[in-house]
Amino acid sequence: MRIESKLCYISENKAVVLVNGWLEDKNVGSALAEATTVEDAEDKAISRLNKRLNILNGKEENVIINNDKLFNKPSAVELPISDKINTHNEAQDPSDWSNELASIDTEIERLNWSREDEVNFLEQNFGYNNRNKITKYSELVNYLSLLKKNECITTSNFIKENISKMIKETDIILMELSWDHKQGREYLQKEFNVSTRKELDEKQLISFLEKLKTIRNQYLSK
C-alpha cells in the first residue's frame, strides 16, 4: 500500500499530519493524528490507519507501507500564513485529541448517521467533506458540541410528531362525541384558557386527550 502524508498544522510543540492510503489508484482510507514532532504524528496517523483497515478487512496482518516518508526534516516544513495560529492561544490547547475524537465517534453512532450524513453535516457547518480536515482544536470541539446539540433537535422532532398524533386522536374522539368546533373551543377555554389545540404544549395536550377519553367513556357507558 502507498501512503501519502500531508502536514496540516505545525507549531513549536505540536504537529498534525493527515495520511491517505492508496492501493494502485484507489483510496482505501485516511487518518489524522497529532504529536510533538512531525515524524511522530505521521507514525501515529499511519498506525491509526493501519488499525482501521485491519478492522474493516478482519485481518491481523500489518499494512505494508513505503519506507520513504514525506517528512524527513520537520524543521524545513513551512505552513501558509493563513494556516498559522497564534502560539499563545495554541499553547492552551491539549496535546492529545483522542478523547474528543472518540466522543465524536460515539455521537455519530448515537445519531445513527451514515458516512454521507456526516459529510453533509460537515459541509454545511465547516465547509469540509471529511472529518480529518479539521486541524484546529477549537473547530474539533465546536464540531463535537454541534453533534451533541442534535439530541435536542431530535427530541424536538419527536415531540412535534407526538403532538401531531395526539391532535389526530382528539379529532377522532371529538367526532365520536359529536362535538362541533364551538363546543371544542368552549371546553378548551374553560379547562386550559386557550381557544385552539395548537396553543397547548405537550403536557396540556396529553391532559386534554385524557379528559376527552374520560368524557367519551362516560358517554358510552350511558
GROMACS elastic network, one bead per residue, 0.5 to 0.9 nm:
[ bonds ]
;  ai    aj funct       b0    kb
    1    21     6  0.65377   500
    1    22     6  0.57493   500
    1    23     6  0.52257   500
    1    24     6  0.77651   500
    1    63     6  0.68822   500
    1    64     6  0.57945   500
    1    65     6  0.53256   500
    1    66     6  0.74074   500
    2    20     6  0.82941   500
    2    21     6  0.58140   500
    2    22     6  0.50403   500
    2    23     6  0.63919   500
    2    24     6  0.77498   500
    2    64     6  0.82013   500
    2    65     6  0.57737   500
    2    66     6  0.61154   500
    3    19     6  0.65922   500
    3    20     6  0.57325   500
    3    22     6  0.62995   500
    3    46     6  0.80655   500
    3    65     6  0.62733   500
    3    66     6  0.66812   500
    3    69     6  0.81675   500
    4    18     6  0.83427   500
    4    19     6  0.55480   500
    4    20     6  0.51774   500
    4    21     6  0.65101   500
    4    22     6  0.78503   500
    4    69     6  0.81892   500
    4    70     6  0.73421   500
    5    17     6  0.67885   500
    5    18     6  0.57678   500
    5    20     6  0.64774   500
    5    21     6  0.89576   500
    5    42     6  0.71829   500
    5    46     6  0.89516   500
    5    69     6  0.75554   500
    5    70     6  0.59743   500
    5    71     6  0.79120   500
    6    16     6  0.87149   500
    6    17     6  0.56610   500
    6    18     6  0.51021   500
    6    19     6  0.62086   500
    6    20     6  0.84273   500
    6    42     6  0.87096   500
    6    70     6  0.78084   500
    6    71     6  0.86649   500
    7    10     6  0.74801   500
    7    15     6  0.75692   500
    7    16     6  0.62154   500
    7    18     6  0.63793   500
    7    19     6  0.87485   500
    7    38     6  0.76517   500
    7    42     6  0.85744   500
    7    71     6  0.82390   500
    7    77     6  0.82374   500
    7    79     6  0.83677   500
    8    15     6  0.76907   500
    8    16     6  0.54376   500
    8    17     6  0.54499   500
    8    18     6  0.65892   500
    8    79     6  0.81564   500
    8    83     6  0.83163   500
    8   133     6  0.80476   500
    8   134     6  0.89209   500
    8   135     6  0.64138   500
    9    14     6  0.78825   500
    9    15     6  0.54778   500
    9    17     6  0.70778   500
    9    34     6  0.88513   500
    9    79     6  0.72087   500
    9    83     6  0.71516   500
    9    84     6  0.76257   500
    9   135     6  0.66509   500
    9   136     6  0.82434   500
   10    13     6  0.78378   500
   10    14     6  0.57000   500
   10    16     6  0.63091   500
   10    17     6  0.87598   500
   10    36     6  0.89676   500
   10    37     6  0.84412   500
   10    38     6  0.77602   500
   10    74     6  0.89764   500
   10    77     6  0.84214   500
   10    78     6  0.83221   500
   10    79     6  0.74568   500
   10    84     6  0.79502   500
   11    14     6  0.52331   500
   11    15     6  0.62901   500
   11    36     6  0.88193   500
   11    84     6  0.79953   500
   11    85     6  0.80683   500
   11    87     6  0.70956   500
   11    90     6  0.79826   500
   12    15     6  0.83314   500
   12    36     6  0.82677   500
   12    87     6  0.76448   500
   13    35     6  0.81966   500
   13    36     6  0.52324   500
   13    37     6  0.74169   500
   13    91     6  0.80623   500
   13    95     6  0.84682   500
   14    34     6  0.67887   500
   14    35     6  0.56016   500
   14    37     6  0.62827   500
   14    38     6  0.79580   500
   14    41     6  0.86980   500
   14    90     6  0.89388   500
   14    95     6  0.70493   500
   15    33     6  0.84107   500
   15    34     6  0.54633   500
   15    35     6  0.55765   500
   15    36     6  0.58762   500
   15    37     6  0.57014   500
   15    38     6  0.53640   500
   15    39     6  0.88117   500
   15    40     6  0.86311   500
   15    41     6  0.64354   500
   15    42     6  0.89962   500
   16    32     6  0.71422   500
   16    33     6  0.57160   500
   16    35     6  0.67384   500
   16    36     6  0.87561   500
   16    37     6  0.86254   500
   16    38     6  0.71356   500
   16    41     6  0.61587   500
   16    42     6  0.80295   500
   16   135     6  0.68889   500
   17    31     6  0.84171   500
   17    32     6  0.58513   500
   17    33     6  0.56460   500
   17    34     6  0.62778   500
   17    35     6  0.86683   500
   17    38     6  0.70168   500
   17    39     6  0.88654   500
   17    41     6  0.57751   500
   17    42     6  0.56272   500
   17    44     6  0.88502   500
   17    45     6  0.68908   500
   17   135     6  0.87810   500
   18    30     6  0.70809   500
   18    31     6  0.58145   500
   18    33     6  0.66751   500
   18    34     6  0.89069   500
   18    41     6  0.86525   500
   18    42     6  0.74142   500
   18    45     6  0.67332   500
   18    46     6  0.87999   500
   18   132     6  0.70127   500
   18   133     6  0.79656   500
   19    29     6  0.85102   500
   19    30     6  0.54770   500
   19    31     6  0.55288   500
   19    32     6  0.65476   500
   19    33     6  0.86085   500
   19    42     6  0.72073   500
   19    45     6  0.62347   500
   19    46     6  0.65088   500
   19    49     6  0.78114   500
   20    27     6  0.70623   500
   20    28     6  0.76153   500
   20    29     6  0.59028   500
   20    31     6  0.67805   500
   20    46     6  0.84766   500
   20    49     6  0.81225   500
   21    26     6  0.84314   500
   21    27     6  0.58329   500
   21    28     6  0.54724   500
   21    29     6  0.54987   500
   21    30     6  0.61151   500
   21    31     6  0.88386   500
   21    46     6  0.86406   500
   21    49     6  0.77671   500
   21    65     6  0.88075   500
   22    25     6  0.64095   500
   22    26     6  0.54704   500
   22    28     6  0.56285   500
   22    29     6  0.76376   500
   23    26     6  0.52736   500
   23    27     6  0.65438   500
   23    28     6  0.67905   500
   24    27     6  0.82526   500
   27    30     6  0.81382   500
   28    53     6  0.79266   500
   29    49     6  0.69690   500
   29    52     6  0.82784   500
   29    53     6  0.75374   500
   30    45     6  0.83573   500
   30    46     6  0.86085   500
   30    48     6  0.88336   500
   30    49     6  0.61109   500
   30   132     6  0.75960   500
   31    45     6  0.54644   500
   31    46     6  0.71484   500
   31    47     6  0.88395   500
   31    48     6  0.63391   500
   31    49     6  0.53093   500
   31    52     6  0.87321   500
   31   132     6  0.64846   500
   32    41     6  0.84290   500
   32    42     6  0.85426   500
   32    44     6  0.84055   500
   32    45     6  0.54148   500
   32    46     6  0.86126   500
   32    48     6  0.80272   500
   32    49     6  0.84506   500
   32   131     6  0.88262   500
   32   132     6  0.54739   500
   32   133     6  0.80955   500
   32   134     6  0.88482   500
   32   135     6  0.85442   500
   33    40     6  0.89828   500
   33    41     6  0.55122   500
   33    42     6  0.70700   500
   33    43     6  0.86029   500
   33    44     6  0.59920   500
   33    46     6  0.85687   500
   33    48     6  0.79745   500
   33    96     6  0.89613   500
   33    97     6  0.83536   500
   33    98     6  0.87531   500
   33   132     6  0.88341   500
   34    37     6  0.81889   500
   34    38     6  0.80480   500
   34    40     6  0.78384   500
   34    42     6  0.78743   500
   34    44     6  0.74699   500
   34    45     6  0.77251   500
   34    95     6  0.75397   500
   34    96     6  0.71652   500
   34    97     6  0.78067   500
   35    38     6  0.69769   500
   35    39     6  0.83527   500
   35    40     6  0.57896   500
   35    42     6  0.83839   500
   35    44     6  0.78476   500
   35    95     6  0.70412   500
   35    96     6  0.76322   500
   36    39     6  0.87723   500
   36    40     6  0.70251   500
   36    41     6  0.72404   500
   36    95     6  0.78258   500
   37    40     6  0.53397   500
   37    41     6  0.61985   500
   37    42     6  0.86142   500
   37    74     6  0.73128   500
   38    41     6  0.51009   500
   38    42     6  0.60704   500
   38    43     6  0.85915   500
   38    71     6  0.69283   500
   38    72     6  0.84905   500
   38    73     6  0.84715   500
   38    74     6  0.57549   500
   39    42     6  0.50671   500
   39    43     6  0.61361   500
   39    44     6  0.85252   500
   39    69     6  0.85654   500
   39    71     6  0.66540   500
   39    72     6  0.72144   500
   39    73     6  0.86020   500
   39    74     6  0.74201   500
   40    43     6  0.50612   500
   40    44     6  0.60347   500
   40    45     6  0.85249   500
   41    44     6  0.50521   500
   41    45     6  0.60925   500
   41    46     6  0.85755   500
   42    45     6  0.50956   500
   42    46     6  0.61276   500
   42    47     6  0.85298   500
   42    69     6  0.84524   500
   42    70     6  0.89350   500
   42    71     6  0.82055   500
   43    46     6  0.51438   500
   43    47     6  0.61043   500
   43    48     6  0.85921   500
   44    47     6  0.50800   500
   44    48     6  0.61615   500
   44    49     6  0.86351   500
   45    48     6  0.50433   500
   45    49     6  0.61538   500
   45    50     6  0.84815   500
   46    49     6  0.50774   500
   46    50     6  0.60039   500
   46    51     6  0.86413   500
   46    65     6  0.88888   500
   47    51     6  0.62518   500
   47    52     6  0.87074   500
   48    51     6  0.52156   500
   48    52     6  0.63132   500
   48    53     6  0.87341   500
   49    52     6  0.51161   500
   49    53     6  0.62026   500
   49    54     6  0.85709   500
   50    53     6  0.52742   500
   50    54     6  0.61709   500
   50    55     6  0.86794   500
   50    62     6  0.66335   500
   50    63     6  0.58708   500
   51    54     6  0.50708   500
   51    55     6  0.61726   500
   51    56     6  0.86196   500
   51    60     6  0.89645   500
   51    62     6  0.81214   500
   51    63     6  0.87898   500
   52    55     6  0.51694   500
   52    56     6  0.61820   500
   52    57     6  0.85655   500
   53    56     6  0.50361   500
   53    57     6  0.59694   500
   53    58     6  0.81886   500
   53    59     6  0.82393   500
   53    63     6  0.81208   500
   54    57     6  0.51500   500
   54    58     6  0.56086   500
   54    60     6  0.61172   500
   54    61     6  0.72511   500
   54    62     6  0.74108   500
   54    63     6  0.79984   500
   55    58     6  0.50346   500
   55    59     6  0.66855   500
   55    60     6  0.82301   500
   56    59     6  0.79424   500
   57    60     6  0.87909   500
   59    62     6  0.83179   500
   65    68     6  0.87380   500
   66    69     6  0.71571   500
   68    71     6  0.87958   500
   68    72     6  0.85868   500
   69    72     6  0.65964   500
   70    73     6  0.89336   500
   71    74     6  0.60886   500
   71    76     6  0.89340   500
   71    77     6  0.80056   500
   72    76     6  0.89517   500
   73    76     6  0.55997   500
   73    77     6  0.71793   500
   74    77     6  0.54502   500
   74    78     6  0.88380   500
   75    78     6  0.80426   500
   78    81     6  0.88853   500
   79    82     6  0.81036   500
   79    83     6  0.62941   500
   79    84     6  0.67482   500
   80    83     6  0.54525   500
   80    84     6  0.69114   500
   81    84     6  0.54359   500
   81    85     6  0.87518   500
   82    85     6  0.81964   500
   84    87     6  0.86185   500
   85    88     6  0.85702   500
   85    89     6  0.75127   500
   85    90     6  0.67135   500
   86    89     6  0.55642   500
   86    90     6  0.62084   500
   86    91     6  0.87683   500
   87    91     6  0.60005   500
   87    92     6  0.88534   500
   88    91     6  0.53909   500
   88    92     6  0.71839   500
   89    92     6  0.55172   500
   89    93     6  0.72879   500
   90    93     6  0.54195   500
   90    94     6  0.86746   500
   90   137     6  0.88090   500
   91    94     6  0.78750   500
   91    95     6  0.89343   500
   93    96     6  0.88340   500
   93   137     6  0.67393   500
   93   138     6  0.82775   500
   94    97     6  0.69849   500
   94   137     6  0.80961   500
   96    99     6  0.76386   500
   96   100     6  0.87931   500
   97   100     6  0.54468   500
   97   101     6  0.62373   500
   97   102     6  0.86605   500
   97   137     6  0.77055   500
   97   140     6  0.86791   500
   98   101     6  0.50787   500
   98   102     6  0.60372   500
   98   103     6  0.85207   500
   99   102     6  0.51169   500
   99   103     6  0.61315   500
   99   104     6  0.86617   500
  100   104     6  0.62101   500
  100   105     6  0.87283   500
  100   140     6  0.74707   500
  100   141     6  0.71423   500
  100   144     6  0.73043   500
  101   104     6  0.50904   500
  101   105     6  0.64131   500
  101   106     6  0.87468   500
  101   140     6  0.81053   500
  101   144     6  0.84488   500
  102   105     6  0.51261   500
  102   106     6  0.63205   500
  102   107     6  0.87808   500
  103   107     6  0.62151   500
  103   108     6  0.86297   500
  103   144     6  0.73380   500
  104   107     6  0.50704   500
  104   108     6  0.61551   500
  104   109     6  0.85666   500
  104   140     6  0.89325   500
  104   143     6  0.80907   500
  104   144     6  0.57105   500
  104   147     6  0.75260   500
  104   148     6  0.88673   500
  105   108     6  0.51248   500
  105   109     6  0.62064   500
  105   110     6  0.86097   500
  106   109     6  0.51255   500
  106   110     6  0.61445   500
  106   111     6  0.86761   500
  107   111     6  0.61380   500
  107   112     6  0.84529   500
  107   113     6  0.89937   500
  107   144     6  0.78726   500
  107   147     6  0.63341   500
  107   148     6  0.67269   500
  108   111     6  0.51846   500
  108   112     6  0.61311   500
  108   113     6  0.56406   500
  108   114     6  0.81477   500
  108   118     6  0.76029   500
  108   147     6  0.75950   500
  109   113     6  0.64894   500
  109   114     6  0.87771   500
  110   113     6  0.78688   500
  110   151     6  0.89902   500
  111   147     6  0.84562   500
  111   150     6  0.80127   500
  111   151     6  0.79542   500
  111   154     6  0.87971   500
  113   116     6  0.77481   500
  113   117     6  0.54389   500
  113   118     6  0.64539   500
  114   117     6  0.50957   500
  114   118     6  0.65279   500
  114   119     6  0.87315   500
  115   118     6  0.52006   500
  115   119     6  0.61900   500
  115   120     6  0.86737   500
  116   119     6  0.50253   500
  116   120     6  0.61508   500
  116   121     6  0.86073   500
  117   120     6  0.52484   500
  117   121     6  0.62991   500
  117   122     6  0.87062   500
  118   121     6  0.50672   500
  118   122     6  0.61070   500
  118   123     6  0.85822   500
  118   129     6  0.86513   500
  118   130     6  0.83341   500
  118   131     6  0.83301   500
  119   122     6  0.50757   500
  119   123     6  0.61063   500
  119   124     6  0.85772   500
  119   128     6  0.75288   500
  119   129     6  0.52459   500
  119   130     6  0.61539   500
  119   131     6  0.77628   500
  120   123     6  0.51969   500
  120   124     6  0.61916   500
  120   125     6  0.86929   500
  120   128     6  0.88797   500
  120   129     6  0.74599   500
  121   124     6  0.52208   500
  121   125     6  0.62052   500
  121   126     6  0.81915   500
  121   128     6  0.89979   500
  121   129     6  0.88843   500
  122   125     6  0.52982   500
  122   126     6  0.53587   500
  122   127     6  0.62565   500
  122   128     6  0.55089   500
  122   129     6  0.62733   500
  122   130     6  0.72026   500
  122   131     6  0.72654   500
  122   143     6  0.81825   500
  123   126     6  0.54803   500
  123   129     6  0.56580   500
  123   130     6  0.83833   500
  124   127     6  0.60736   500
  124   128     6  0.82101   500
  125   128     6  0.81877   500
  125   143     6  0.83628   500
  126   129     6  0.87173   500
  126   134     6  0.87011   500
  126   139     6  0.83778   500
  126   143     6  0.84715   500
  128   131     6  0.71142   500
  128   132     6  0.88328   500
  128   133     6  0.65284   500
  128   134     6  0.77716   500
  129   132     6  0.88433   500
  129   133     6  0.77926   500
  130   133     6  0.57217   500
  130   134     6  0.79485   500
  131   134     6  0.57895   500
  131   140     6  0.88361   500
  132   135     6  0.73956   500
  134   137     6  0.79234   500
  134   139     6  0.65966   500
  134   140     6  0.63681   500
  135   138     6  0.88614   500
  135   139     6  0.75795   500
  135   140     6  0.76195   500
  136   139     6  0.53282   500
  136   140     6  0.63943   500
  136   141     6  0.88435   500
  137   141     6  0.62052   500
  137   142     6  0.85183   500
  138   141     6  0.52152   500
  138   142     6  0.61315   500
  138   143     6  0.86002   500
  139   143     6  0.60265   500
  139   144     6  0.86022   500
  140   143     6  0.50748   500
  140   144     6  0.63073   500
  140   145     6  0.86481   500
  141   144     6  0.51207   500
  141   145     6  0.61545   500
  141   146     6  0.86872   500
  142   145     6  0.50146   500
  142   146     6  0.62172   500
  142   147     6  0.86648   500
  143   146     6  0.52001   500
  143   147     6  0.63105   500
  143   148     6  0.87807   500
  144   147     6  0.51143   500
  144   148     6  0.63243   500
  144   149     6  0.87415   500
  145   148     6  0.51653   500
  145   149     6  0.62927   500
  145   150     6  0.88810   500
  146   149     6  0.50327   500
  146   150     6  0.65192   500
  147   150     6  0.52790   500
  147   151     6  0.76248   500
  148   151     6  0.58185   500
  148   152     6  0.79363   500
  149   152     6  0.54291   500
  149   153     6  0.68130   500
  149   154     6  0.88706   500
  150   154     6  0.60036   500
  150   155     6  0.83983   500
  151   154     6  0.50403   500
  151   155     6  0.60459   500
  151   156     6  0.84730   500
  152   155     6  0.50142   500
  152   156     6  0.60256   500
  152   157     6  0.86130   500
  153   157     6  0.62486   500
  153   158     6  0.86126   500
  154   157     6  0.51703   500
  154   158     6  0.62454   500
  154   159     6  0.87194   500
  155   159     6  0.62084   500
  155   160     6  0.86745   500
  156   159     6  0.51048   500
  156   160     6  0.62611   500
  156   161     6  0.86442   500
  157   160     6  0.51089   500
  157   161     6  0.61787   500
  157   162     6  0.85666   500
  158   161     6  0.51150   500
  158   162     6  0.61038   500
  158   163     6  0.85967   500
  159   162     6  0.50043   500
  159   163     6  0.60841   500
  159   164     6  0.85509   500
  159   202     6  0.73578   500
  160   163     6  0.51159   500
  160   164     6  0.61946   500
  160   165     6  0.87350   500
  160   202     6  0.86142   500
  161   164     6  0.51097   500
  161   165     6  0.63685   500
  161   166     6  0.87875   500
  162   165     6  0.51821   500
  162   166     6  0.63061   500
  162   167     6  0.87341   500
  162   202     6  0.81828   500
  163   166     6  0.51080   500
  163   167     6  0.61882   500
  163   168     6  0.86862   500
  163   201     6  0.83199   500
  163   202     6  0.62725   500
  163   205     6  0.74245   500
  163   206     6  0.86023   500
  164   167     6  0.52182   500
  164   168     6  0.63915   500
  164   169     6  0.87371   500
  165   168     6  0.51875   500
  165   169     6  0.62839   500
  165   170     6  0.87786   500
  166   170     6  0.61894   500
  166   171     6  0.86029   500
  166   205     6  0.72802   500
  166   206     6  0.74300   500
  166   209     6  0.71893   500
  167   170     6  0.50555   500
  167   171     6  0.62627   500
  167   172     6  0.88636   500
  167   197     6  0.75592   500
  167   198     6  0.87669   500
  167   205     6  0.78576   500
  167   209     6  0.83011   500
  168   171     6  0.50069   500
  168   172     6  0.65760   500
  168   173     6  0.89435   500
  169   172     6  0.52209   500
  169   173     6  0.64727   500
  169   174     6  0.87215   500
  169   209     6  0.77432   500
  170   173     6  0.50618   500
  170   174     6  0.60107   500
  170   175     6  0.85081   500
  170   208     6  0.82820   500
  170   209     6  0.60348   500
  170   212     6  0.73872   500
  170   213     6  0.86981   500
  171   174     6  0.52026   500
  171   175     6  0.62576   500
  171   176     6  0.87107   500
  172   175     6  0.51875   500
  172   176     6  0.62980   500
  172   177     6  0.87601   500
  173   177     6  0.62033   500
  173   178     6  0.85013   500
  173   179     6  0.88867   500
  173   209     6  0.85903   500
  173   212     6  0.68464   500
  173   213     6  0.71910   500
  173   216     6  0.71300   500
  174   177     6  0.50326   500
  174   178     6  0.60215   500
  174   179     6  0.53700   500
  174   180     6  0.77236   500
  174   184     6  0.77808   500
  174   212     6  0.77359   500
  174   216     6  0.87066   500
  175   179     6  0.62798   500
  175   180     6  0.81167   500
  176   179     6  0.78625   500
  176   216     6  0.76224   500
  177   212     6  0.88950   500
  177   215     6  0.83967   500
  177   216     6  0.65073   500
  177   219     6  0.77439   500
  179   182     6  0.78695   500
  179   183     6  0.57656   500
  179   184     6  0.64646   500
  180   183     6  0.54716   500
  180   184     6  0.63825   500
  180   185     6  0.88136   500
  181   184     6  0.50389   500
  181   185     6  0.61028   500
  181   186     6  0.85485   500
  182   185     6  0.52142   500
  182   186     6  0.61512   500
  182   187     6  0.86404   500
  183   186     6  0.51325   500
  183   187     6  0.62092   500
  183   188     6  0.86593   500
  184   187     6  0.52255   500
  184   188     6  0.62307   500
  184   189     6  0.86157   500
  184   195     6  0.85234   500
  184   196     6  0.83585   500
  185   188     6  0.50562   500
  185   189     6  0.60391   500
  185   190     6  0.85156   500
  185   194     6  0.78310   500
  185   195     6  0.51804   500
  185   196     6  0.63327   500
  185   197     6  0.85289   500
  186   189     6  0.50977   500
  186   190     6  0.61229   500
  186   191     6  0.86310   500
  186   194     6  0.89883   500
  186   195     6  0.74343   500
  187   190     6  0.50834   500
  187   191     6  0.60465   500
  187   192     6  0.81098   500
  187   193     6  0.89103   500
  187   195     6  0.86643   500
  188   191     6  0.53027   500
  188   192     6  0.53897   500
  188   193     6  0.62988   500
  188   194     6  0.57002   500
  188   195     6  0.59108   500
  188   196     6  0.69637   500
  188   197     6  0.75642   500
  188   208     6  0.80919   500
  189   192     6  0.55674   500
  189   195     6  0.55210   500
  189   196     6  0.83767   500
  190   193     6  0.58038   500
  190   194     6  0.80727   500
  191   194     6  0.82317   500
  191   208     6  0.83461   500
  192   195     6  0.85113   500
  192   200     6  0.80103   500
  192   204     6  0.77394   500
  192   208     6  0.85091   500
  194   197     6  0.76423   500
  194   198     6  0.89971   500
  194   199     6  0.64129   500
  194   200     6  0.75299   500
  195   198     6  0.86748   500
  195   199     6  0.74959   500
  196   199     6  0.57429   500
  196   200     6  0.75954   500
  197   200     6  0.53889   500
  197   201     6  0.86301   500
  197   205     6  0.73151   500
  197   208     6  0.88503   500
  198   201     6  0.78027   500
  198   205     6  0.89474   500
  200   203     6  0.78355   500
  200   204     6  0.54635   500
  200   205     6  0.56461   500
  200   208     6  0.88120   500
  201   204     6  0.53242   500
  201   205     6  0.60497   500
  201   206     6  0.86367   500
  202   205     6  0.51231   500
  202   206     6  0.62338   500
  202   207     6  0.87089   500
  203   206     6  0.51074   500
  203   207     6  0.63023   500
  203   208     6  0.86584   500
  204   208     6  0.60740   500
  204   209     6  0.85575   500
  205   209     6  0.60735   500
  205   210     6  0.85533   500
  206   209     6  0.51393   500
  206   210     6  0.62414   500
  206   211     6  0.86720   500
  207   210     6  0.51418   500
  207   211     6  0.61875   500
  207   212     6  0.86536   500
  208   211     6  0.51509   500
  208   212     6  0.62389   500
  208   213     6  0.86711   500
  209   212     6  0.51369   500
  209   213     6  0.62224   500
  209   214     6  0.87110   500
  210   213     6  0.50372   500
  210   214     6  0.62667   500
  210   215     6  0.87241   500
  211   214     6  0.50880   500
  211   215     6  0.62777   500
  211   216     6  0.86007   500
  212   215     6  0.50580   500
  212   216     6  0.60528   500
  212   217     6  0.85392   500
  213   216     6  0.50031   500
  213   217     6  0.60780   500
  213   218     6  0.85666   500
  214   217     6  0.51356   500
  214   218     6  0.62173   500
  214   219     6  0.85502   500
  215   218     6  0.51338   500
  215   219     6  0.60913   500
  215   220     6  0.86460   500
  216   220     6  0.60818   500
  216   221     6  0.85217   500
  217   220     6  0.51267   500
  217   221     6  0.60885   500
  217   222     6  0.88667   500
  218   221     6  0.51706   500
  218   222     6  0.66449   500
  219   222     6  0.56501   500
